[in-house]
Amino acid sequence: MTFQRLEPSRVAFAILIILIGLWGLVELGFVAIWAPGVGPPVLREPIALSCSLVSIVTGVGLLWPRFKLIAAGILFAFLCLWLLWAKALPLARAPTVLVSWESLGETAVVLSAAWALAVGRAADRPAPRRAIKLTEMGPRIVYGLASIAFGVAHLGYPALTASLVPAWLPWHLTWVYLTAATYIAAGIALVVRLYARPAAALSALQMALFGLLVWLPKIALAPRDADTLNETAISFMLAASGWVIATAVAHRHAADGSVTGAKITGAGVKQNPEHART
């Protein structure tokens, strides 16, 4: 295995998905991004085992340049099924429950990162530029819509969210509204592709800070609490997914820049209008 072509965001994403898979094997249950699980009691353990094995196998594949696109494609397909079966169906039964929207958004964020990794860089595959553009829009838009869902969920139960703000920070409700606003603003920016790179990067940073400032201290107080462990793993998995999206948007921006630079006529440089929107 060669590691020269591994991007930091893909490495972080792969390592976390592997660790979640190993954790699921130890627990023989649904953990982190796979929780709370689905299926009748007799099938829950085999389904949880499948989730763990998919996590491990695809995570290892993402670290192997030769198989990275295949591994990402398998993970993307599995997450699509999981989104529909384990998250969308419960949401359809209770569409007014904001937690269901947030849970669906969490799966959608990881799905968007797997999708971006499955698409790969434009330089990695020979395809018409228009086709590449269409396939690279999907992960960005899905990630943006999920970010909007997170912001709306924050606003839906501000008191509960405020209770999670570290005690040493003042104005707890202010932080709730601020983080909700940044989620929504970042999501809109990603959907319309306006300042998409900083929006993706800052939203990923916000997710990482939740893990560092909110959940890791709680683990120190209750290291065996399953809910705290799940929330911590989800926060860092979402942050890694956001990092993947930010990297994909940066690659897209670089590809647009190279095309813009190549459009030189006798009258000078012909600007690509898309280049100014990223």
N, C-alpha and C positions, 0 to 999 in steps of 0.2 A: 504494500500500500504506500502511495506517495502522498505527502501532505502539502506539497508546494502550491497546489491550486485551491486549497481549502480557504474559504472566506470565514472570518471570525464569526459573523452572524450565523452561518450555516453550522459551524462547529458548536456554537452555544445551543442552537436549536436541537441539533442531533444528540448532544450529550444529555440535555434535559429530557428529551423524549425517551432515551435509553434508560435513564435513571427512573423515570416514571414507570416504564415497563418492568424493570427489575423490582421495584417496590410493589407493583401489582402482583407479581409472581410470589413474593414473600407473603403478602396479605391474602392471596387467593381471592381478590375482590376488586371492585372498581375504586380507583384512586385518582385524585387530581382531575385531569381533563376528562376522564371517563366516568367520574362520579356524577350523579348517584347511581348510574347504571340502568339497566332495563331487562325485561324478560321475567317469566315465571320463576319461582324459587328453584325449581329443579334444573333450570337452564342458566341461572345467573353465574354460577361458577365457571362453566365452560365458556360463556360469552366473555366474562372477565378475563379468563385465560387467553382468549383470542385477542382481546384488546392489548394485553401485555405483550404477547408475542409479536403482534404487528408493530408495537412501539419499538421493541428491541431490534427486530430485523430491519425495519426501515431506518431506524436511527443509525445502525451500523452501516447500512447502505449509503446513507447520506455522507458518511465520512470517507467513502471510497469513491474517488472521482469517476471511475469507470461505470459505477452503478448508481450515481447520485440521482440522475433523472428518473430512472426506473423506480428507485426507492421512494422518491418524492411523489411519483405518480400513484404508486400503490397506497401510500399514506393519504394522499388527497382523495382517492376513490373511497377508501374506508371511512374517512372523516365525512364525506358526503352522505354515505349511508347512515352514519351515526347521527349526523345533524338531522336528517329526516326522521329517523326511527326514534332516537332517544330524546331529542330536543324539540323538534317541530310538532310531533304528535301530542306530547303533553301540553305544549303551548296552545295548540288548537283546541284542546279541551278547556283550558283556562287562560284565554287571551288577555284578561285584565290583570293577571298576576305579573308584576314587574320582574320578580325574581326569575320567572321563566324566560323572559326576554333577555335578561342578563346572562343566564345560563346558555341560551342559544348563541348569544354574542360571543361568549368565551370559546365555544367550539368553532364559530365562524372565524375568529381571529387566527386560531391555529390552522384551520382549513385554508385561510387565505395565504398563510406563510408556506404551507405545503404546496399550494397551487403555484405560488411564485417560484418555488424551488423546482417544481416539475416543468414549468415553462423554461427555466434557465435563462442565461444571458443571451442576448441577441447574437453575440459573436460566437456562441457555442453551437448554433444550428443554422443550416442553410434554409431560409424560408423567405417568402415575400415580405417586405417591410410592413405592408398593411396587415398581413396576417399576424405578424409578431406584435404589432401595436394592439390589435384586438385581444389577443391572448394575455397581454400584459395589463390591460385595463381591468380585467376581472378581479385579480387579487387586491388591487388598490381600492376598488369600489367596495368590495365585500368588507375589507378591513375598515374603511371609512364608515360604512353603515353600522358595523358592530360598535365602533367608537361612539357614534351618536346614541346607540341603544344604551351603552354604559352611562353616558351623561344623563339621559332621561331617567334611568334607574336610580342614579344618585339623587335626583330631584324628587323621585317618588317616595323615598323613605329617608329624608334628611336627618331625622333624629337618630336612627340606627347607624347611619354612616358617620355621623358626628361622634358617636360613642367609640368609634374605632380610631379616631384621631389621637395621636400620642398626647398624654396629659401635659407634657412640657410645652406643647404648642398652644398659644392663645387663640381665641376666636374660632372655636371648633366649627360652628355652622358656616363661618366665612370660608373655611377651607373646603367644606362640602360643596358650596355653590361655585367656588373657584375651580375645583377639579372637574365638576360637572360641566362648567362652561368651557374649559379647555378641551375636554373630551368632545363636546359637540362641535366646537370650532375646528378642531383637528379633523373630525369626521367630515365636515362640510368641505374643508380644504382638500381633503383626499378625493372626495367624490367629484368635485368640479375641477380637480387638478390645478389648484392655485396654491403656491407655496407648499406643494405636497411633500417635498423632502423634509423641511423642518417640522411639518405637522406630524409626519410619521416618526421622526426621531424623538420629538418632544413627548409624544404620546407613549412611546416605548419607555422613555425615561421615567415618566409619571408612573407607569405600571411597575417598573423596577423599584421606585421609591416606596410604593405601597408595600412591596415585599420586604424592603429593608427597614422601613420605619414603623410599619404596622404589625406585620406578621412575624418577623424574626424575633422581636422582643417578646411576643406572646408565646413563641416556642420555648424561649428561655424560661418562662414561668410555668408552662404546661407542655413539656416535650412529648408527651404521649397522647395529647388530644388530637383525635383524628381530623376534626373539622379544621383546626388551626394548621395542621400539616397539609391538608388538601388546599386550603386557601393560599398558603405560602407557595406551594408548588405551582398552583395556577397562576399566581402573580408573576413568577419568574418565567413561566412558560409563555405567558402573554407578552412579557417584555422581550423575550427572545424572538417571538413571532413578529412583533413590531419592528425589531431590528432587521429582520429579514425583509420586511416590506420596505423599510427605509433604504436598505441596500439595493433592492430591486428598482425603486424609484430613481436612485442615484445612477444606476446603470442605464436606465431609460433616458435620463437627462444627458448622460455622456453620449449615448447613441444619437440622440437628437442633435447634440452639439457637433458631432463628427459629420453628420449629414449636412447641417447648416454650413459648416466650414467648407464642405465640398461643392456647394452650390455657388460657384464663382463664374460669372459671365463677363463679357466684355465691358459691361457697365458697372461691374464691381460685384459685391457680395449680395446674393439674394437671400434675405432672411427667412428662416423657417418660422412661421408664426407660432408653432407649438412650442418652440424652444423658450419663448418668453413666459410661458405659463407655468413652468415647473418651479 
